[in-house]
Amino acid sequence: MNRQAAFFRPATLFLLAAAFAGLIWANYRFTSQHQGGNDFAVYWSSIRTVLFDNATPYGELASSRGQSLIYGISGSAGVHPTLLDIPFHIAGFLIPFSLIQDFPLARALWMVLLEIALILTVFICLRIFRWAPNPAVGAMIIFFSIFSIYGLWALILGNAIILAGLFITGALLALKENQDDLAGVMLALATFKFMSIGLLLVYILIWAAFQRRKRVFVPFIMTLVILVALSFFFFPNWFVPYFRAIYANLNFGGWLSPSVIFQGSLPYLGDKLGWLLSGAMAVVLVVEWWLSLKKEIHLMTWTAALTLAFTPFIGFPTFPQNFIILIFSLIMGLSVISKRWPSSSNLIIVGLLLFIFIGSWAIAVMMIDNNQVLYFSFPAFIIFLLYWIRWWAISHTREQPEPISSS
């Protein structure tokens, strides 16, 4: 046994190192031959503006460099301002990548980080729901998370929403396993990409307060205070320019919300109908929050999954590329299906994954207004799936041999 361990451990480390090197090589070939990485280009150029020019990452110099890198021009009318949309207390983690002068190499390494984060997110979700699918199904879930239109889109752009998803699911797992201190730290690290995960972040904190899980709040506040204090120490007065940058990005347009989409089809009534839909969805979500605040963790995780799916319909401006965060909600639905219909669950799960995968790619390739259809289709499907499994997931949790969550 000792000889086997002495052989397998170095062999495993060698294989992991080879896989990691191969991933870097493959990504570098891709980034060297294909333009893109717009989101990462903004991160990279903005932080380099701080490091090498001692200028704000939320100002005109950073904007012009981002525009030049992405569009080849800067300062022209109609060009997106490409201002950094991450608060500086989190943006500081981008410094190692911004120190790399070769943009394709920096982008390749960033993509490796996002790919690893996405795979870790899948494993965290499986652990949250106490689900161990067979290897084929598990591999298909990982494949879907990376190569679905939502996953691949976010990866190619270098969207930090993947890291936000890792932190927020990590916080949910920590809460599930009563590691409240760790949950507080994870929630503090997730305080960016508020348009996509802000509602879930608020809900988790409210639920923790109602549950009197005080140990969540001290690490959360301390971590946030330390990060913000360090950010002000290294670059004072970033707070106001950050909000100006957010306003400038939003003011440029191009974002999607129900009111914006409906207004494009119905110029007179569309905006009102969109806000009516957002208001109705907000009321439903508040009711679901209220029903879960004094309940146990299994209902909270279902409500958390629902919150992520409801967020686009509430009216926050966003893009479909951010919907990779819904992998948490999707895995919850699939995990309940696997326990509800064990004899045929693999067939159902594979069918659903193929349906979403092929359908979303078909929309992206074939439809003219693909962004708008992609905006509604995936969250709407997740909402339907979650309500379909709601009663069984909540009412029969204790009766399952492998419960979704501990009571």
C-alpha positions as CSV (number, residue, x, y, z in Angstrom):
1,M,0.0,0.0,0.0
2,N,2.8,2.4,0.9
3,R,4.6,1.6,-2.4
4,Q,1.4,2.3,-4.3
5,A,0.9,5.6,-2.5
6,A,4.6,6.5,-3.2
7,F,4.0,5.9,-6.9
8,F,0.5,7.3,-7.3
9,R,1.0,10.6,-5.5
10,P,3.9,11.8,-7.7
11,A,2.1,10.4,-10.8
12,T,-1.0,12.3,-9.9
13,L,0.9,15.5,-9.3
14,F,2.7,15.1,-12.6
15,L,-0.5,14.5,-14.5
16,L,-2.1,17.6,-12.9
17,A,0.9,19.7,-13.7
18,A,0.9,18.4,-17.3
19,A,-2.9,19.1,-17.6
20,F,-2.4,22.6,-16.2
21,A,0.5,23.3,-18.6
22,G,-1.6,22.0,-21.5
23,L,-4.5,24.2,-20.5
24,I,-2.2,27.3,-20.5
25,W,-0.7,26.3,-23.9
26,A,-4.2,25.8,-25.4
27,N,-5.5,29.0,-24.1
28,Y,-2.4,31.0,-25.2
29,R,-2.7,29.6,-28.7
30,F,-6.4,30.7,-28.7
31,T,-5.7,34.2,-27.4
32,S,-2.8,34.7,-29.7
33,Q,-4.9,33.8,-32.8
34,H,-8.3,35.3,-31.8
35,Q,-9.2,38.8,-30.7
36,G,-11.6,39.2,-27.9
37,G,-11.5,39.1,-24.1
38,N,-13.3,42.5,-24.0
39,D,-14.0,42.3,-20.3
40,F,-10.5,41.2,-19.3
41,A,-9.1,43.9,-21.6
42,V,-10.9,46.5,-19.5
43,Y,-9.6,44.9,-16.3
44,W,-6.0,44.6,-17.6
45,S,-5.7,48.1,-19.1
46,S,-7.4,49.8,-16.1
47,I,-5.2,48.2,-13.5
48,R,-2.1,48.9,-15.6
49,T,-3.1,52.6,-15.6
50,V,-2.9,52.6,-11.8
51,L,0.4,50.6,-11.7
52,F,2.4,52.4,-14.3
53,D,0.7,55.9,-14.6
54,N,-0.6,56.5,-11.1
55,A,-3.9,57.4,-12.6
56,T,-7.4,56.4,-11.7
57,P,-8.6,53.1,-13.2
58,Y,-12.0,54.7,-13.6
59,G,-11.0,57.7,-15.7
60,E,-10.4,58.8,-19.3
61,L,-6.9,57.4,-19.7
62,A,-8.0,53.9,-18.6
63,S,-11.0,54.3,-20.8
64,S,-9.0,55.3,-23.9
65,R,-6.6,52.4,-23.4
66,G,-9.4,49.9,-23.1
67,Q,-11.1,51.3,-26.2
68,S,-7.8,51.1,-28.2
69,L,-7.3,47.5,-27.1
70,I,-10.8,46.4,-27.9
71,Y,-11.9,48.5,-30.8
72,G,-8.6,49.9,-32.2
73,I,-9.8,53.4,-31.7
74,S,-10.5,55.6,-28.7
75,G,-12.4,58.8,-28.0
76,S,-14.8,58.5,-30.9
77,A,-18.5,59.1,-30.6
78,G,-20.5,56.0,-30.2
79,V,-17.7,53.9,-28.8
80,H,-18.4,52.3,-25.4
81,P,-16.5,54.0,-22.6
82,T,-15.1,50.6,-21.4
83,L,-14.7,51.8,-17.8
84,L,-13.8,49.4,-15.1
85,D,-17.0,48.1,-13.3
86,I,-15.3,46.3,-10.4
87,P,-14.7,48.1,-7.1
88,F,-11.1,48.7,-6.3
89,H,-11.1,46.6,-3.1
90,I,-11.7,43.6,-5.4
91,A,-9.9,44.9,-8.5
92,G,-6.6,44.7,-6.6
93,F,-6.7,40.9,-7.1
94,L,-6.2,41.6,-10.9
95,I,-2.7,43.1,-10.2
96,P,-0.7,39.8,-10.9
97,F,-2.3,39.6,-14.4
98,S,-1.9,43.3,-15.1
99,L,1.8,43.0,-14.4
100,I,2.2,40.8,-17.5
101,Q,2.9,43.0,-20.4
102,D,2.0,40.5,-23.1
103,F,-1.8,40.8,-23.3
104,P,-2.5,37.4,-25.0
105,L,-0.5,35.7,-22.3
106,A,-2.2,37.6,-19.5
107,R,-5.6,36.8,-21.0
108,A,-4.7,33.1,-21.4
109,L,-3.7,32.9,-17.7
110,W,-6.9,34.7,-16.7
111,M,-9.0,32.2,-18.8
112,V,-7.2,29.3,-17.0
113,L,-8.2,30.8,-13.7
114,L,-11.9,31.2,-14.8
115,E,-12.0,27.7,-16.2
116,I,-10.7,26.2,-13.0
117,A,-13.1,28.4,-11.0
118,L,-16.0,27.2,-13.2
119,I,-15.1,23.5,-12.6
120,L,-14.7,24.1,-8.9
121,T,-18.2,25.8,-8.8
122,V,-19.7,22.7,-10.3
123,F,-18.1,20.5,-7.6
124,I,-19.2,22.9,-4.9
125,C,-22.8,22.8,-6.2
126,L,-22.7,19.0,-6.2
127,R,-21.5,19.0,-2.6
128,I,-24.2,21.5,-1.5
129,F,-26.9,19.2,-2.8
130,R,-25.2,16.0,-1.7
131,W,-25.3,14.7,-5.2
132,A,-22.8,12.3,-6.7
133,P,-23.8,11.7,-10.3
134,N,-22.2,8.9,-12.3
135,P,-19.0,10.0,-14.1
136,A,-20.7,10.4,-17.5
137,V,-23.4,12.7,-16.2
138,G,-20.8,14.6,-14.0
139,A,-18.6,15.1,-17.1
140,M,-21.5,16.3,-19.1
141,I,-22.4,18.9,-16.5
142,I,-18.8,20.2,-16.5
143,F,-18.8,20.2,-20.3
144,F,-22.1,22.1,-20.3
145,S,-20.8,24.6,-17.8
146,I,-17.8,25.4,-20.0
147,F,-19.1,25.0,-23.6
148,S,-22.7,26.2,-23.3
149,I,-23.3,29.5,-25.0
150,Y,-23.4,31.2,-21.5
151,G,-20.2,29.5,-20.2
152,L,-18.1,29.9,-23.3
153,W,-19.3,33.5,-23.8
154,A,-18.2,34.4,-20.3
155,L,-14.9,32.6,-20.7
156,I,-13.9,34.2,-24.0
157,L,-14.8,37.7,-22.8
158,G,-12.9,37.0,-19.5
159,N,-16.0,37.9,-17.4
160,A,-15.3,38.0,-13.7
161,I,-18.9,36.8,-13.0
162,I,-17.4,33.3,-12.9
163,L,-15.4,34.2,-9.8
164,A,-18.4,35.9,-8.2
165,G,-20.3,32.6,-8.8
166,L,-17.4,30.6,-7.1
167,F,-17.5,32.9,-4.1
168,I,-21.2,32.9,-3.6
169,T,-21.6,29.2,-4.0
170,G,-18.7,28.7,-1.7
171,A,-20.5,30.8,0.9
172,L,-23.7,28.7,0.5
173,L,-21.7,25.5,1.0
174,A,-20.0,27.0,4.1
175,L,-23.5,27.9,5.5
176,K,-24.7,24.4,4.7
177,E,-21.8,22.9,6.7
178,N,-22.1,25.4,9.6
179,Q,-18.8,27.1,8.8
180,D,-20.3,30.5,9.2
181,D,-16.9,32.3,9.6
182,L,-15.9,31.1,6.2
183,A,-19.2,32.0,4.7
184,G,-18.8,35.6,5.9
185,V,-15.4,35.8,4.2
186,M,-16.7,34.4,1.0
187,L,-19.7,36.8,1.0
188,A,-17.3,39.7,1.4
189,L,-15.2,38.5,-1.6
190,A,-18.4,38.3,-3.6
191,T,-19.2,42.0,-3.3
192,F,-18.9,42.8,-6.9
193,K,-21.0,42.1,-10.0
194,F,-23.9,43.4,-8.0
195,M,-26.3,43.5,-10.9
196,S,-26.1,39.7,-11.2
197,I,-25.6,38.4,-7.6
198,G,-26.5,41.5,-5.5
199,L,-30.0,40.3,-4.7
200,L,-28.7,36.9,-3.6
201,L,-26.1,38.5,-1.4
202,V,-28.7,40.6,0.3
203,Y,-31.0,37.6,0.7
204,I,-28.3,35.5,2.3
205,L,-27.4,38.2,4.8
206,I,-31.1,38.7,5.7
207,W,-31.6,34.9,6.1
208,A,-28.5,34.7,8.3
209,A,-29.9,37.5,10.5
210,F,-33.3,35.9,10.9
211,Q,-31.5,32.6,11.7
212,R,-29.3,34.5,14.3
213,R,-26.2,33.1,12.8
214,K,-24.1,36.0,14.1
215,R,-20.8,34.4,13.2
216,V,-21.5,35.2,9.5
217,F,-21.5,39.0,10.1
218,V,-18.2,39.6,12.0
219,P,-16.0,37.9,9.3
220,F,-18.0,39.5,6.6
221,I,-17.6,43.0,8.0
222,M,-14.0,42.6,9.0
223,T,-13.0,41.2,5.6
224,L,-14.8,44.0,3.8
225,V,-13.3,46.7,6.1
226,I,-9.8,45.3,5.6
227,L,-10.1,45.1,1.8
228,V,-11.6,48.6,1.5
229,A,-9.0,50.0,3.9
230,L,-6.2,48.5,1.9
231,S,-7.7,49.7,-1.3
232,F,-7.9,53.3,0.1
233,F,-4.3,53.0,1.4
234,F,-2.9,52.1,-2.0
235,F,-5.2,54.2,-4.1
236,P,-7.2,56.9,-2.2
237,N,-10.3,58.5,-3.5
238,W,-11.3,55.7,-5.8
239,F,-14.9,55.5,-4.5
240,V,-16.5,58.4,-6.3
241,P,-14.8,57.7,-9.6
242,Y,-16.0,54.1,-9.4
243,F,-19.6,55.1,-9.2
244,R,-19.1,57.7,-12.0
245,A,-17.7,54.9,-14.1
246,I,-20.7,52.7,-13.4
247,Y,-23.0,55.5,-14.3
248,A,-21.1,56.2,-17.6
249,N,-21.3,52.5,-18.6
250,L,-25.0,52.3,-17.8
251,N,-25.7,55.7,-19.5
252,F,-24.1,54.5,-22.7
253,G,-26.7,51.8,-23.1
254,G,-26.6,48.4,-24.6
255,W,-27.7,46.7,-21.4
256,L,-30.8,44.6,-21.3
257,S,-33.7,44.5,-19.0
258,P,-37.4,43.7,-19.5
259,S,-38.4,47.3,-20.0
260,V,-35.6,47.9,-22.5
261,I,-36.5,44.7,-24.5
262,F,-40.3,45.4,-24.5
263,Q,-39.8,49.0,-25.4
264,G,-37.9,47.9,-28.6
265,S,-41.0,46.0,-29.7
266,L,-43.7,48.3,-28.3
267,P,-42.3,51.9,-28.1
268,Y,-45.3,53.3,-26.3
269,L,-46.4,50.6,-23.9
270,G,-43.2,48.4,-23.8
271,D,-41.4,50.3,-21.0
272,K,-44.5,50.3,-18.8
273,L,-45.1,46.6,-19.5
274,G,-41.5,45.8,-18.7
275,W,-41.6,47.5,-15.3
276,L,-45.0,45.9,-14.6
277,L,-43.4,42.5,-15.2
278,S,-40.4,43.5,-13.0
279,G,-42.7,44.7,-10.2
280,A,-44.8,41.5,-10.3
281,M,-41.6,39.3,-10.2
282,A,-40.2,41.4,-7.3
283,V,-43.4,40.8,-5.3
284,V,-43.3,37.1,-5.9
285,L,-39.6,37.0,-4.9
286,V,-40.2,39.0,-1.7
287,V,-43.0,36.5,-0.8
288,E,-40.6,33.6,-1.4
289,W,-38.0,35.3,0.8
290,W,-40.4,35.9,3.6
291,L,-41.6,32.2,3.5
292,S,-38.0,31.0,3.8
293,L,-36.4,33.4,6.4
294,K,-37.3,31.3,9.4
295,K,-36.9,28.0,7.7
296,E,-34.1,25.6,7.5
297,I,-31.2,25.6,5.1
298,H,-32.8,23.3,2.4
299,L,-35.5,25.9,1.7
300,M,-32.9,28.7,1.8
301,T,-30.9,27.0,-0.9
302,W,-34.0,26.6,-3.1
303,T,-34.8,30.2,-2.6
304,A,-31.2,31.2,-3.4
305,A,-31.4,29.3,-6.7
306,L,-34.8,31.0,-7.4
307,T,-33.3,34.5,-6.6
308,L,-30.6,34.1,-9.2
309,A,-33.1,33.1,-11.8
310,F,-35.5,36.0,-10.9
311,T,-32.7,38.7,-10.8
312,P,-32.8,39.4,-14.6
313,F,-36.5,39.9,-14.5
314,I,-36.4,42.3,-11.6
315,G,-35.1,45.1,-13.9
316,F,-31.3,45.2,-13.1
317,P,-29.5,46.0,-16.4
318,T,-27.3,43.0,-17.4
319,F,-26.2,40.8,-20.3
320,P,-26.9,37.1,-21.0
321,Q,-23.2,36.4,-20.6
322,N,-23.7,36.8,-16.9
323,F,-26.2,33.9,-16.8
324,I,-23.5,31.3,-16.3
325,I,-24.2,32.1,-12.6
326,L,-27.4,30.1,-13.1
327,I,-25.4,26.8,-13.1
328,F,-26.1,26.7,-9.4
329,S,-29.8,26.8,-9.9
330,L,-29.6,24.3,-12.8
331,I,-27.6,21.8,-10.7
332,M,-30.1,22.0,-7.9
333,G,-33.0,21.1,-10.2
334,L,-31.0,18.2,-11.7
335,S,-30.0,16.9,-8.3
336,V,-33.7,16.7,-7.2
337,I,-34.6,14.9,-10.4
338,S,-31.9,12.4,-9.8
339,K,-33.4,11.5,-6.4
340,R,-37.0,11.8,-7.4
341,W,-36.8,9.4,-10.4
342,P,-33.6,7.3,-9.8
343,S,-34.4,4.7,-12.4
344,S,-34.8,7.2,-15.3
345,S,-33.0,10.2,-13.9
346,N,-29.9,9.9,-16.1
347,L,-32.0,9.9,-19.3
348,I,-34.0,13.0,-18.1
349,I,-30.9,14.9,-17.0
350,V,-29.0,14.2,-20.2
351,G,-32.1,15.2,-22.2
352,L,-32.5,18.5,-20.3
353,L,-28.8,19.4,-20.7
354,L,-28.9,18.6,-24.4
355,F,-32.1,20.6,-24.8
356,I,-30.6,23.7,-23.2
357,F,-27.3,23.3,-24.9
358,I,-28.5,22.8,-28.4
359,G,-31.4,25.3,-28.0
360,S,-29.3,28.1,-26.7
361,W,-26.7,27.7,-29.4
362,A,-29.4,27.5,-32.0
363,I,-30.8,30.8,-30.7
364,A,-27.4,32.4,-30.7
365,V,-26.5,31.3,-34.3
366,M,-29.9,31.5,-36.1
367,M,-31.9,34.3,-34.5
368,I,-31.5,38.0,-35.3
369,D,-32.5,39.2,-31.8
370,N,-30.5,36.4,-30.2
371,N,-29.4,38.5,-27.1
372,Q,-33.0,39.3,-26.2
373,V,-34.2,35.7,-26.6
374,L,-31.2,34.4,-24.7
375,Y,-32.0,37.0,-22.0
376,F,-35.4,35.5,-21.3
377,S,-35.1,31.8,-22.3
378,F,-32.6,30.4,-19.8
379,P,-33.8,32.2,-16.6
380,A,-37.4,31.4,-17.6
381,F,-36.5,27.7,-18.0
382,I,-34.7,27.7,-14.6
383,I,-37.7,29.3,-12.9
384,F,-40.0,26.7,-14.4
385,L,-37.7,23.9,-13.4
386,L,-37.4,25.1,-9.8
387,Y,-41.1,25.5,-9.3
388,W,-41.6,22.1,-10.9
389,I,-39.4,20.4,-8.3
390,R,-40.2,22.8,-5.4
391,W,-42.7,20.7,-3.4
392,W,-40.7,17.5,-3.6
393,A,-37.4,19.3,-2.9
394,I,-38.7,21.0,0.2
395,S,-41.4,18.7,1.6
396,H,-39.5,15.4,1.1
397,T,-36.0,16.4,2.0
398,R,-35.8,14.4,5.2
399,E,-37.2,11.3,3.4
400,Q,-34.4,11.1,0.9
401,P,-31.5,8.6,1.6
402,E,-29.1,11.4,0.5
403,P,-30.8,14.6,1.5
404,I,-30.2,17.8,-0.3
405,S,-29.4,19.5,2.9
406,S,-29.2,18.7,6.5
407,S,-32.1,19.6,8.7
